[in-house]
Amino acid sequence: MSKLRFTISVSLDGFVAGPDQSVEEPLGRGGEQLHEWAVRLRSWRQAHGLEGGAVEDDDENDNKVMRESIANVGATIMGRNMFGGQPGPWDRTEPWRGWWGKDPPFRHPVFVLTHHARESLGFDNGTSFTFVTDGIESALDRARQAAGYQYVNIGGGADVARQYLGADLIDELELHLVPVLLGGGTRLFDGAGSDLHGLELLRTLTGDGVVHLKLARGLR
């Protein structure tokens, strides 16, 4: 059975997005700082159809972590906010089709948790979005069927990750700790309590302006 994995960048004060998130600033004020370490990498840029970027010799650990996070992924689960389109019912005239334009970077099935049903979306590059209204376990079952023996990634956001963590369903968790303070916004572990639900620290890697903490289930 495929494993469920969640990777995310987080500030020193525990935020994964800054305050005042909007269509213009989906990561809130200052939130883009959390992803600067990734966007400059050649491995990330190639996966998004972009040129240039730092190569392995320059940022060995960062590229190692990035290559792992995008390899062998058969499906992704994300929340409505991550997919976008604002809360509430979908616009029937011009329904939101995601942040990524005509070429979403996933290239595999994506399952969007939402309270509002709609028809699936398909793109020429192999990306599809299926909108799931009957909960996190249903979304995971569908994603695992689609992924086969490959990973299922949680694409965000924080609320979705907390739900899967609380249900003991996350097999691997990787936090990219970035030395910035956002001062407000969306905290990753608000309301999560003090239980790591079987996850233990597997490794710590130091990158260029980021520290990668990887936790996994069943190490003992």
C-alpha positions as YAML, in Angstrom:
chain: A
units: angstrom
residues:
- id: 1
  name: MET
  ca: [0.00, 0.00, 0.00]
- id: 2
  name: SER
  ca: [1.28, 3.47, -0.86]
- id: 3
  name: LYS
  ca: [2.53, 5.72, 1.95]
- id: 4
  name: LEU
  ca: [1.05, 9.10, 2.80]
- id: 5
  name: ARG
  ca: [3.65, 11.86, 2.94]
- id: 6
  name: PHE
  ca: [3.51, 15.55, 3.87]
- id: 7
  name: THR
  ca: [6.28, 18.07, 3.29]
- id: 8
  name: ILE
  ca: [6.02, 21.80, 4.01]
- id: 9
  name: SER
  ca: [8.10, 24.89, 4.73]
- id: 10
  name: VAL
  ca: [7.56, 26.52, 8.11]
- id: 11
  name: SER
  ca: [8.84, 29.69, 9.77]
- id: 12
  name: LEU
  ca: [10.67, 29.79, 13.10]
- id: 13
  name: ASP
  ca: [7.47, 30.98, 14.76]
- id: 14
  name: GLY
  ca: [5.49, 28.06, 13.34]
- id: 15
  name: PHE
  ca: [3.63, 29.62, 10.41]
- id: 16
  name: VAL
  ca: [3.22, 28.06, 6.96]
- id: 17
  name: ALA
  ca: [1.57, 31.18, 5.49]
- id: 18
  name: GLY
  ca: [1.66, 34.82, 6.47]
- id: 19
  name: PRO
  ca: [-1.24, 37.07, 7.49]
- id: 20
  name: ASP
  ca: [-3.86, 38.50, 5.11]
- id: 21
  name: GLN
  ca: [-3.92, 35.72, 2.52]
- id: 22
  name: SER
  ca: [-5.65, 36.78, -0.70]
- id: 23
  name: VAL
  ca: [-5.88, 35.96, -4.39]
- id: 24
  name: GLU
  ca: [-3.04, 38.42, -4.97]
- id: 25
  name: GLU
  ca: [-0.96, 36.98, -2.10]
- id: 26
  name: PRO
  ca: [-2.09, 33.36, -1.58]
- id: 27
  name: LEU
  ca: [0.71, 32.78, 0.95]
- id: 28
  name: GLY
  ca: [-0.05, 35.98, 2.85]
- id: 29
  name: ARG
  ca: [2.32, 38.82, 3.66]
- id: 30
  name: GLY
  ca: [5.86, 37.51, 3.77]
- id: 31
  name: GLY
  ca: [4.84, 33.93, 3.03]
- id: 32
  name: GLU
  ca: [6.88, 33.69, -0.16]
- id: 33
  name: GLN
  ca: [10.04, 33.79, 1.98]
- id: 34
  name: LEU
  ca: [9.30, 30.25, 3.12]
- id: 35
  name: HIS
  ca: [9.81, 28.87, -0.38]
- id: 36
  name: GLU
  ca: [12.80, 30.84, -1.63]
- id: 37
  name: TRP
  ca: [15.13, 27.93, -0.80]
- id: 38
  name: ALA
  ca: [13.10, 25.66, -3.10]
- id: 39
  name: VAL
  ca: [12.30, 28.00, -6.00]
- id: 40
  name: ARG
  ca: [15.98, 28.64, -6.72]
- id: 41
  name: LEU
  ca: [16.81, 24.91, -7.07]
- id: 42
  name: ARG
  ca: [17.29, 23.37, -10.48]
- id: 43
  name: SER
  ca: [15.41, 20.24, -9.38]
- id: 44
  name: TRP
  ca: [12.33, 22.31, -8.41]
- id: 45
  name: ARG
  ca: [12.51, 24.49, -11.51]
- id: 46
  name: GLN
  ca: [12.76, 21.53, -13.88]
- id: 47
  name: ALA
  ca: [9.70, 19.95, -12.26]
- id: 48
  name: HIS
  ca: [7.79, 23.18, -12.98]
- id: 49
  name: GLY
  ca: [9.02, 23.54, -16.56]
- id: 50
  name: LEU
  ca: [11.47, 26.33, -15.77]
- id: 51
  name: GLU
  ca: [15.12, 26.76, -16.67]
- id: 52
  name: GLY
  ca: [18.15, 27.55, -14.53]
- id: 53
  name: GLY
  ca: [18.56, 27.10, -10.82]
- id: 54
  name: ALA
  ca: [21.21, 25.92, -8.38]
- id: 55
  name: VAL
  ca: [22.67, 22.51, -9.19]
- id: 56
  name: GLU
  ca: [23.54, 19.67, -6.83]
- id: 57
  name: ASP
  ca: [27.18, 20.72, -6.34]
- id: 58
  name: ASP
  ca: [26.01, 24.09, -5.04]
- id: 59
  name: ASP
  ca: [23.15, 22.91, -2.82]
- id: 60
  name: GLU
  ca: [23.54, 19.17, -2.37]
- id: 61
  name: ASN
  ca: [21.24, 18.64, 0.61]
- id: 62
  name: ASP
  ca: [18.51, 20.96, -0.66]
- id: 63
  name: ASN
  ca: [18.43, 19.26, -4.05]
- id: 64
  name: LYS
  ca: [18.50, 15.81, -2.41]
- id: 65
  name: VAL
  ca: [15.45, 16.68, -0.33]
- id: 66
  name: MET
  ca: [13.65, 18.25, -3.30]
- id: 67
  name: ARG
  ca: [14.31, 15.30, -5.61]
- id: 68
  name: GLU
  ca: [12.97, 12.92, -2.98]
- id: 69
  name: SER
  ca: [9.82, 14.98, -2.48]
- id: 70
  name: ILE
  ca: [8.86, 14.97, -6.17]
- id: 71
  name: ALA
  ca: [9.95, 11.42, -7.09]
- id: 72
  name: ASN
  ca: [7.62, 8.41, -7.15]
- id: 73
  name: VAL
  ca: [4.46, 10.42, -6.45]
- id: 74
  name: GLY
  ca: [1.34, 8.82, -7.83]
- id: 75
  name: ALA
  ca: [-1.35, 11.11, -6.38]
- id: 76
  name: THR
  ca: [-1.82, 14.26, -4.31]
- id: 77
  name: ILE
  ca: [-4.44, 15.31, -1.76]
- id: 78
  name: MET
  ca: [-5.10, 18.96, -1.03]
- id: 79
  name: GLY
  ca: [-7.68, 21.15, 0.63]
- id: 80
  name: ARG
  ca: [-10.05, 23.62, -0.97]
- id: 81
  name: ASN
  ca: [-7.93, 26.59, 0.09]
- id: 82
  name: MET
  ca: [-4.84, 25.10, -1.52]
- id: 83
  name: PHE
  ca: [-6.72, 24.58, -4.79]
- id: 84
  name: GLY
  ca: [-8.19, 28.07, -4.45]
- id: 85
  name: GLY
  ca: [-11.29, 29.73, -5.79]
- id: 86
  name: GLN
  ca: [-12.39, 31.28, -2.48]
- id: 87
  name: PRO
  ca: [-14.72, 29.56, 0.04]
- id: 88
  name: GLY
  ca: [-18.33, 28.66, -0.62]
- id: 89
  name: PRO
  ca: [-20.06, 27.21, -3.69]
- id: 90
  name: TRP
  ca: [-18.17, 27.17, -6.98]
- id: 91
  name: ASP
  ca: [-18.88, 29.81, -9.58]
- id: 92
  name: ARG
  ca: [-21.10, 28.02, -12.10]
- id: 93
  name: THR
  ca: [-20.32, 30.44, -14.92]
- id: 94
  name: GLU
  ca: [-16.53, 30.43, -14.63]
- id: 95
  name: PRO
  ca: [-15.54, 27.77, -12.08]
- id: 96
  name: TRP
  ca: [-12.04, 28.11, -10.66]
- id: 97
  name: ARG
  ca: [-9.49, 25.81, -12.34]
- id: 98
  name: GLY
  ca: [-6.61, 26.17, -9.89]
- id: 99
  name: TRP
  ca: [-3.66, 28.50, -9.46]
- id: 100
  name: TRP
  ca: [-1.50, 26.81, -12.07]
- id: 101
  name: GLY
  ca: [-3.00, 27.72, -15.45]
- id: 102
  name: LYS
  ca: [-3.10, 25.24, -18.33]
- id: 103
  name: ASP
  ca: [-0.07, 23.22, -17.19]
- id: 104
  name: PRO
  ca: [-0.38, 22.28, -13.49]
- id: 105
  name: PRO
  ca: [2.90, 20.84, -12.15]
- id: 106
  name: PHE
  ca: [1.43, 17.63, -10.71]
- id: 107
  name: ARG
  ca: [1.03, 15.42, -13.80]
- id: 108
  name: HIS
  ca: [-0.94, 12.86, -11.81]
- id: 109
  name: PRO
  ca: [-4.38, 12.65, -10.14]
- id: 110
  name: VAL
  ca: [-5.10, 15.27, -7.46]
- id: 111
  name: PHE
  ca: [-7.96, 14.88, -4.96]
- id: 112
  name: VAL
  ca: [-9.38, 18.12, -3.55]
- id: 113
  name: LEU
  ca: [-11.23, 18.04, -0.22]
- id: 114
  name: THR
  ca: [-14.25, 20.34, -0.37]
- id: 115
  name: HIS
  ca: [-17.80, 20.71, 0.91]
- id: 116
  name: HIS
  ca: [-19.05, 21.66, -2.55]
- id: 117
  name: ALA
  ca: [-19.33, 19.05, -5.29]
- id: 118
  name: ARG
  ca: [-18.34, 19.66, -8.89]
- id: 119
  name: GLU
  ca: [-17.23, 17.72, -11.95]
- id: 120
  name: SER
  ca: [-13.63, 16.59, -12.24]
- id: 121
  name: LEU
  ca: [-11.10, 18.61, -14.25]
- id: 122
  name: GLY
  ca: [-8.56, 17.11, -16.65]
- id: 123
  name: PHE
  ca: [-5.49, 18.65, -18.26]
- id: 124
  name: ASP
  ca: [-3.41, 17.54, -21.24]
- id: 125
  name: ASN
  ca: [-0.28, 16.94, -19.15]
- id: 126
  name: GLY
  ca: [-1.89, 14.16, -17.10]
- id: 127
  name: THR
  ca: [-3.06, 16.29, -14.17]
- id: 128
  name: SER
  ca: [-6.63, 15.73, -13.03]
- id: 129
  name: PHE
  ca: [-8.55, 17.25, -10.14]
- id: 130
  name: THR
  ca: [-11.28, 15.21, -8.45]
- id: 131
  name: PHE
  ca: [-13.39, 16.98, -5.84]
- id: 132
  name: VAL
  ca: [-14.11, 14.84, -2.77]
- id: 133
  name: THR
  ca: [-16.96, 15.77, -0.44]
- id: 134
  name: ASP
  ca: [-17.06, 12.74, 1.88]
- id: 135
  name: GLY
  ca: [-13.99, 13.24, 4.04]
- id: 136
  name: ILE
  ca: [-10.28, 12.61, 4.42]
- id: 137
  name: GLU
  ca: [-10.41, 8.81, 4.49]
- id: 138
  name: SER
  ca: [-12.41, 8.67, 1.27]
- id: 139
  name: ALA
  ca: [-9.92, 11.00, -0.39]
- id: 140
  name: LEU
  ca: [-7.02, 8.84, 0.81]
- id: 141
  name: ASP
  ca: [-8.67, 5.64, -0.43]
- id: 142
  name: ARG
  ca: [-9.15, 7.16, -3.88]
- id: 143
  name: ALA
  ca: [-5.64, 8.57, -3.95]
- id: 144
  name: ARG
  ca: [-4.10, 5.23, -2.99]
- id: 145
  name: GLN
  ca: [-6.03, 3.47, -5.72]
- id: 146
  name: ALA
  ca: [-4.70, 5.99, -8.21]
- id: 147
  name: ALA
  ca: [-1.13, 5.93, -6.86]
- id: 148
  name: GLY
  ca: [-0.62, 2.17, -6.76]
- id: 149
  name: TYR
  ca: [2.71, 1.59, -5.01]
- id: 150
  name: GLN
  ca: [3.85, 5.19, -5.37]
- id: 151
  name: TYR
  ca: [3.57, 7.89, -2.70]
- id: 152
  name: VAL
  ca: [0.46, 9.90, -1.97]
- id: 153
  name: ASN
  ca: [1.48, 13.47, -1.13]
- id: 154
  name: ILE
  ca: [-0.52, 15.91, 0.95]
- id: 155
  name: GLY
  ca: [-0.25, 19.15, -0.99]
- id: 156
  name: GLY
  ca: [-1.67, 21.35, 1.80]
- id: 157
  name: GLY
  ca: [-2.90, 23.16, 3.58]
- id: 158
  name: ALA
  ca: [-2.24, 23.05, 7.29]
- id: 159
  name: ASP
  ca: [-5.79, 22.11, 8.30]
- id: 160
  name: VAL
  ca: [-5.80, 19.09, 5.98]
- id: 161
  name: ALA
  ca: [-2.42, 17.95, 7.31]
- id: 162
  name: ARG
  ca: [-3.63, 18.27, 10.93]
- id: 163
  name: GLN
  ca: [-6.66, 16.13, 10.15]
- id: 164
  name: TYR
  ca: [-4.54, 13.35, 8.65]
- id: 165
  name: LEU
  ca: [-2.03, 13.60, 11.50]
- id: 166
  name: GLY
  ca: [-4.78, 13.36, 14.10]
- id: 167
  name: ALA
  ca: [-6.17, 10.28, 12.35]
- id: 168
  name: ASP
  ca: [-2.76, 8.52, 12.53]
- id: 169
  name: LEU
  ca: [-2.59, 8.37, 8.74]
- id: 170
  name: ILE
  ca: [0.65, 10.25, 7.92]
- id: 171
  name: ASP
  ca: [3.60, 7.90, 7.30]
- id: 172
  name: GLU
  ca: [6.27, 10.53, 6.60]
- id: 173
  name: LEU
  ca: [6.47, 14.19, 7.59]
- id: 174
  name: GLU
  ca: [9.20, 16.57, 6.44]
- id: 175
  name: LEU
  ca: [9.46, 20.11, 7.75]
- id: 176
  name: HIS
  ca: [11.65, 22.67, 5.98]
- id: 177
  name: LEU
  ca: [12.47, 25.09, 8.79]
- id: 178
  name: VAL
  ca: [13.23, 28.56, 7.42]
- id: 179
  name: PRO
  ca: [14.87, 31.18, 9.70]
- id: 180
  name: VAL
  ca: [12.26, 33.93, 9.29]
- id: 181
  name: LEU
  ca: [9.53, 35.25, 11.56]
- id: 182
  name: LEU
  ca: [6.14, 35.92, 9.97]
- id: 183
  name: GLY
  ca: [4.46, 37.17, 13.14]
- id: 184
  name: GLY
  ca: [1.04, 35.88, 12.16]
- id: 185
  name: GLY
  ca: [-0.89, 33.87, 9.62]
- id: 186
  name: THR
  ca: [-1.58, 30.13, 9.49]
- id: 187
  name: ARG
  ca: [0.14, 27.95, 12.08]
- id: 188
  name: LEU
  ca: [0.86, 24.37, 11.09]
- id: 189
  name: PHE
  ca: [0.16, 22.69, 14.42]
- id: 190
  name: ASP
  ca: [-2.56, 24.85, 15.98]
- id: 191
  name: GLY
  ca: [-4.84, 22.51, 17.91]
- id: 192
  name: ALA
  ca: [-2.73, 19.45, 17.12]
- id: 193
  name: GLY
  ca: [-1.89, 18.76, 20.76]
- id: 194
  name: SER
  ca: [1.37, 17.14, 21.84]
- id: 195
  name: ASP
  ca: [1.06, 13.72, 20.13]
- id: 196
  name: LEU
  ca: [3.23, 12.99, 17.06]
- id: 197
  name: HIS
  ca: [1.10, 9.91, 16.37]
- id: 198
  name: GLY
  ca: [3.98, 7.47, 15.96]
- id: 199
  name: LEU
  ca: [6.24, 9.76, 13.93]
- id: 200
  name: GLU
  ca: [9.88, 9.87, 15.02]
- id: 201
  name: LEU
  ca: [12.84, 11.91, 13.82]
- id: 202
  name: LEU
  ca: [14.61, 10.07, 11.02]
- id: 203
  name: ARG
  ca: [17.18, 12.66, 9.90]
- id: 204
  name: THR
  ca: [18.23, 16.30, 9.99]
- id: 205
  name: LEU
  ca: [19.87, 17.95, 6.97]
- id: 206
  name: THR
  ca: [21.22, 21.48, 6.82]
- id: 207
  name: GLY
  ca: [20.69, 23.37, 3.58]
- id: 208
  name: ASP
  ca: [21.31, 26.91, 2.37]
- id: 209
  name: GLY
  ca: [19.13, 28.99, 4.67]
- id: 210
  name: VAL
  ca: [16.91, 26.05, 5.65]
- id: 211
  name: VAL
  ca: [16.99, 22.98, 7.89]
- id: 212
  name: HIS
  ca: [15.17, 19.82, 6.77]
- id: 213
  name: LEU
  ca: [13.63, 17.68, 9.52]
- id: 214
  name: LYS
  ca: [12.28, 14.32, 8.35]
- id: 215
  name: LEU
  ca: [10.04, 12.20, 10.59]
- id: 216
  name: ALA
  ca: [8.70, 8.74, 9.79]
- id: 217
  name: ARG
  ca: [6.44, 6.14, 11.32]
- id: 218
  name: GLY
  ca: [7.58, 2.78, 12.64]
- id: 219
  name: LEU
  ca: [11.30, 3.39, 13.19]
- id: 220
  name: ARG
  ca: [11.41, 1.14, 16.29]
...
